[in-house]
Amino acid sequence: MDVQLTNLQRLPRKKIKQERDEKMTEEHSEDDEDTAFAEFSNPVPWQKIEAEGLDCDYALLFSKEEADRLFKQLEGEVVYATGEESKVQVYGKVYNIPRKQATYGDAGLTYTYSGVTRLACPWTPTLEYIRDAVTKTTGQTFNFVLVNRYKDGQDHIGEHRDDEKELDPLCPIASVSLGAARDFVFKHRDSRGNQSCRQIEPVKLELAHGSLLLMNPPTNTFWYHSLPVRKKVLLPRINLTFRRILLDSKRESKPKPGVS
């Protein structure tokens, strides 16, 4: 299922959350709408993307001019991993990552995925600026970002879920895209591979230059996502996935979605 990201409805993040509440009536007074808008300094038009167990919101966060500037600044600021830090472990085997990768965030934070633990580098000025723009738009706070740079359409990332134990299960993952537009594909866990037990159509969308995709709970419980190879794409892309990592003292006290 291809998602057409057009005719976006102008709704701030707060109102989208409210509409999920079954107790909310269909009608809103103009005063309520004005109050909701006032709580955000940078409301943007949002596109809702939904399927069984999939809940995402998509918007153009930055204009082309600003996105161009941010991309150029990140090219000069971000230091990507090299050597052993540029490898991942999959089913006991070590592979080179088919893209460049870096981790930034609050002091002392670490993030473990694919058998590798990464220490967060201090925020750069541009990463802080983008993080703060995401916070103003969504009302969510983030203390860590994973940076992926794809040199062209040959660089890619395979099917995976962002469901590591360090992540706050109640916080969405905010994905900011800069550079070449790329296809982004969701696939339900029950419809993957030879052992698939259900026929559920994948959800595919194109992530544009300057866009923001929010993957809300419980999306990463039920859906894998990937950025497949696209040989016709010749330009680079930088993707920033902002996350909220729990401190050790909080991990045991916060349940995962669906667990009481």
Disulfide bonds with the S-S distance in Angstrom:
none
